[in-house]
């Protein structure tokens, strides 16, 4: 889209439109942008420009067919994987303690893979369960011991670095059971617990839990590693810890101003609150000194004061005030200059949208009445209304100039926000300074603070020089 917006090409030639987007929502959004940027889209299988007068209707009809096909393909794939699991084979993934072995047919061809116990990893697992259930050791303590002994950890998720054992590996997370709670270790495979769903706001795929009635459970006694009595003791300890946590009101997490913004320079992990009012490197705290040797703590109030002082020394300087005033006035000037040109541009776009709206109405009159045409009708009607309103506003605009005192008052309000509204203040700081790197220097820590002053008013997208580096705390 960035290249299309920059007029780097005029035509997209593609085998089929389903190579360009994943669903109809993405399709309508993309075609709307391509029309605005003046880019034509020609799928070879359709032989028509999807940005043309009738292309939207053709794309909508073909898009429904493509979406139904993909949905059916997903269902067939899932049924095939379920059959694989029920036959005792591995449908993907590998739990710690097992290795994958190919299964051959009579013609010596691989027809699947099955799990079998890895003796070395099984010994590590039994040790973990024993330390937790019988020795009273916490997950954090177990992780520290394993990392100090350089015990090979489970392989990391795709795209992540191998950093040793972590607490979430042992106790589990929303994405997985963990070594203390995975029923495969007592000979019971549970499949289809989670699914990946695309977030419509970010476009990223996130893991979500399925309902328990959708889970597929298969008994596999040959895969049992943990004796039943030891497993019961592990679960008893876990349940006791859960009850204690539910009864402890202090167990509720508190959000702090710099939560998620402080980063350890040595291992790249975030700093987290430890011992009530101190920040500590989570890499050292959760994985032990074998992974990160930075065990230095810093008082929360000291690091917050140092970072805010660094920010406001720069924000309230005369140079910054002049810079922000200049950027605001230039942005306002772009909104008010050449009103005739702005009206002409809006009128042209309004004429194009009205023409597309008439095409949709014509299709409906011809008998093409589907949820898609209804959606397109509503979309273009809303677009026409917005453009008509914007066109009416262009006649009322006058030149506006902002006084430096107004910008300074805005900054004063910002400073007050940073002092009273933690959630809002953290969002502002993240946009303004990004990450704050804490680096050991002698017997104290130094905070390296970066800066993105245009982020204050959200006027520009480029970066200015860093400021405030080397703030001692």
N, C-alpha and C positions, 0 to 999 in steps of 0.2 A: 504494500500500500504506500509505503514511503516513496518508492521509486515511481509509482503511478502518479502520486501527488507532485513529484518533482518533474513530471513530463519527460521521463527517461525512455518511455515507449508509448506507442499509441494503440497497439493491438495485442491481444493475448490469443494465441492459437493453441488449443488443447485437444487431446483425443476425446475426452468426455468431460462433461461439467462436474461429475462427481470427483474428479481429481483436484478440484479447486476448493471445495468446502465439504464440511462434514454433515450439515443438516440444512433445512430450509431457512432457519433463522440466520445462519451465517451467509447463506446465499443472497437473501434479500438485502442484508446490510452491505455485502460486498458489491452487488450490482448497483445499489444506490450510490456508493462512492465512485465506482468506475464511470457511471454516467456523468457525475459531477466533474470528474477529472478528464472526461473526454476520451476514455479508453474503451475500445470495442472488445467484446469477448466472443470468439468463434469456436464452439466445440465442433470437431470434425463429424461426430456422429449425428449432430442435429442440423448442421449446415446453415445456421442462421446466427445473426448477431443478438446475443442475449440482452444487450443494452438498447436494442431497437424498440420501435413501437409495440410490436407483438412478441418480442423476445422474452419479456417478463412473464407472459402467460405460458409460453412454451417451457421456460425454465421452471415455472411453478409446477406444471404437470409432470415434467420429467423428474423434478426434485422429489415429488411424492413417491414416484415409482422407485427411485434410488434409495429413499429413506426406508421404505418397506422392505426392499431387498436386503439392506444392511441389517435391519432389525431381525429379519428371518435368518440371516447368516449368523448373527450373534447367538440366536437361540439354538441353532443347529450345532454350533461350536461348543456351546455350554453343555448340550445333551451328550455330545461325544466325549467331553471331558468327564462328565458324570459317569458315563459307562466305563471309562478308563479307571476311575477311582473304585467303582464297585467291583471291578475285576481284580483289585489288589495292586494295580500299577500306579505309578506316580504321574499325576497330571500336571506337574510343574512345581518348582520350589524345592528346597532341600533343608529340612530342619537339622540343627546341630546335633551330632551324634549318629548321623547316618551317611551313607554314601550311595550313589546311584549305580545300578548294575543293569546292563542291557539284557532284554529278554528276546530270545531267538525262536523262530518258528522251525518247522521241519526242514525248510529249505535254507536254514542258517541265515535268515533275514531278520533284522531287528524289527520287532513289532511293538516295542515299548520299553519302558524302564521301570525297575522296581527298587525299593529301598532295602538296604540291609544295614545292620548295626555296624558302626565303626568302633572297634574295641578301644582304641586310644581315647577317642572323644567320649565314649561311654564312661570311662574311668573318671574323666574330668567332671562329667555330669553327676555321677554318684557322689563325688567329693563335694560339689556345690550343694547338693541336697542335704548331705550330712552336716556340713558346716552351718547351714541355715536352720535345719530342724533340731539337731542334737547339740550343737555347740553354741547356739544363740547368736551367731554372727549375722550382721546386717548385710543386705545386698551390696551396700557401698564398701563394707569391709572385705567382702568376698572379691569384689572387682579389684580392689587395691592389691590384694594378695596375688591374684592371677596375673595382673599386669607386672608386678614386681618380679614374679617368677618367669616372666616372658612366655606364659602359656599361650599358644596360638589361639586367637579369638575366632568367632564365626566370621565368615566372609561378609564384607559390608554389602549394602544394597548397591545396585548398579549406579555408577556415577559418584559414589562416595569413597573417601579415602579410608584406608585401614588404620584406625587409631587405637586399637586395643579394645579390651572389654569395657562395657558401659553398664550403668545401673539398669537402663531400660532393657538391655539384653537379658538380664536376669529376671527382673520382676515383670517385664512385658510393657506394652503400650497399647494405644488404641489400634495400632496396625497389626499387632501380633500378640500371641499368648505369653511369650517369655518362657524361660527355662523352668520357672517354678509352677507353671500352670498349663503347659501344653499337654493335652491328653494323649498325644502320640507316645509319650514316654511310658504310659501304662497300657499300650497296645490298642489305642482307639484313635483312628484317623477321623478328623473333622474337616470337611471341605466345604467351600462355598460360603464361608463366614462373612467375607467382605466383597466389595465390588468397587471399581474405579468409576467415578462419575465426573464429568467435566463441569467445572464451575462456570456458569454463564457470564459472570462478571469479569473473571480473570482469564478464562480460557484454559486454565490448568486443570489437570486431572487430579482429583483428590480421592482418598480412600474413605469409604463409608461402610458401616456394618449392615449386614443383612438381618432380617428377622430370623429368630431361632428356628422357626418352622421351615425355613429354606435351606438350613444346613443339611449336609449329607454326612452321615456317620457310618463308618465301616470298622468292624472289629478286626484287629490285626495283632494277634497274640505274639507272633514271631518278632514284632518290633518293640516289645516291651523291654525297657531298660531299667526303670525304677521299680524296686519291689513294692508290693501293695502297702505294706505296713509303713515303709519310709514315706511313700507318697501321702498317706493319710496324715502323718506327722507334719509334713511340709504344709499341707492345706490347713491344718489346725493352727499352725503358727501364722500363716497368712491371714486367716479369718480373725485371729486375735488382734493383729496389727490393724486390720480394717476397722474393727469395732473401736479400737483406741483412737484412731484417726477421726472417726465420725463423732466421737464424744469430745474431741478436743477442738474448741472453737478457734484456737490459734492455728489450727491446721489449714484454715482458709488462707489462700494466697492474697497478699496485698500487692497492689500495683504501685511501683515507685517511679519517680520522675525519669530516671535513666535506665529503667528496665528494658533490656533488649538493645540498648545503644552502646554499652561498654563492651569492649572486645580485648581479649588477651593478645599481646603482641607475639607471644612465644608459641601458642598452639592454635590461635584463631577462634577459640571458644568464647562464648558470652560470659560476662560476669553475672553472678546471681547473688541474692541476699543469703548470708550465712550468719548465724549467731545473732539474729535480731536486727542489728543495725550496721553490719559490715558487708561489703561486697567482696566476693572471692571468685577466682577463676573456676568455672564449672568443670573445665577439663581436669584440673587438679583435684577438685572436690569430689567429683563423681567417678573419675577413672584412676586417680592416684598419681603419685610423683613419677612413676615410671613413664607416664604419658606426658605430663607437664610438670616441670619442677617449680613452677611459679606458685608458691603457697602463700604469697603476701596478701594480707587483708588491708582494706581501706575503709574508713568510716564513711557511711552513706552521706552524712551531712557535709563532710569535707570535700568529697568529690563533686557533689552537686553544687556547692558554693564555688568551687574552682572553675567548673565548666561554665556556669552561668556568668561568672565574672569575666571569663575570657570572651564569651559571646557578647555581653553588653558593653564591654570596653570597645569592641569593634562596631557594634550596632549603633551606639550613641555618639560615635565620633563625627566631627564636622564633615569629613570626607564621605562617610556613609550616608549621612543625611542628605548631602548634596546629590550623591549618586542616585539614591532612591527617588528623590524629588524629580530629578531629570528623567528617570525611567518611567515614572508615573505620568508625567506630562507628555512624554513622547507617545505613550500608549493611548492616552486620551486624545492626542492630536490625530492618531491614526483612525480613531473612531469618528471624528468630526470633520476631517478634511475632505474636500471634494464631495459634497453631498450629492451633486448631480450624478457623478460617476457611481456612487454607492446605490442611488435609486435605479440607475440603469442596469447595474448588475443584478439587483434584486428582482427588477421587473422581468429581465431575461429568464432568470431561474424560475420565477413564478409562471411565466408562459409555458416553459417546458413541463413543469409539474402539472399544470392544468391540462396540457395535451395528454399526458400519461393517465391522468384521472379519467379523461374522456374515453381513452382506449379501454380502461377497465370497465367503465359503464357500458361501452359497446359490447364487450365480451359477455357481460351479464345479460344484456338484452338478447344476445344470440343463444342464450341458454346455458352458458358456462357458469353455473352457480355452485361454487365449492367453498369450503372454509378458507382456501387460499385466496380466491378472488375477493371474498369478504374482507380478509385481512389486508389485502392490497388496497381495497377501496378505502378502508378506515385510515390506512397509513398515508395515502396521497391526500385525503381530505384534511388530515391534521397538518400535513406539510403545507398545503395551500393556505390554511388559516394562519400558520406561523409566518409565512412569507408576506401575507397581506398585512399582518400586524407590524412586522419589521419595516415594510415599505411605508406604512403610515408614520412610523417614528422618525424616518429620515427627514421628513419635512419639519420636525420640531427641534432638531439638534442645533445647539449653539456651541461655540467654542468654549471649552472649559479649561481652566488653569488651576493647578493645585499649589497652595502656598506651603513653604517648608514647615510652618508651624503645624499644619494639618498632619503631615507625615510624622512629625515628632510626637504629636498627640496619639497617633496610631501606635507608635513604638512604645509609648508609655503604657497604653492599654495592653499591649503585648506583654510587657514586663509584669503587669499585674496578673495576667492570665497564667504566666509561668509560675506565679507564686501561689495560686489558689485552685486551679483546675488541672489536676495531675494528668488525666487522660488527654485532654485537649493540648496541654503543654507538651506532652511527650510527642504528639503528632507534629506539632510546630517545630520542635527541636530536631526531629528526624529529618524533616524537610530542609531545615536550615543548616544543620551541621553533619547529618549522616551518622556514621559510626565514630565513637571516641575510642581510640586505641590507648590502652594502659600498658606502659613499658617499664620494666624494672631498671632503675638507675641508682646503683649503690644501695643504700638502705631505704630508699623510698621509691614511689611510683611517679611516673611522668605521664600526663594526659596529652595526647596529640589530637588536637581539635581541628577539624576542617571547616570550611565555610561555603555556603551557597546563598549569598545575599539576595539574588533575584527570587529565590524561593520564598522570601518573606511575603511578597505581594503577588507571587505567582504570575509575574509579567513576562518572564523570559525563560528559556530552557537551557541556556548555556551556563557554564561554571566560571566563577571568578577565582582569583588567587586564594589559596588557603591562608587561614589566619590563626593565631593563638597557639601555634605548635609549641610544645615544651612547657606546658603549664604544670608546675610541681604540685603534688598533693600529698 
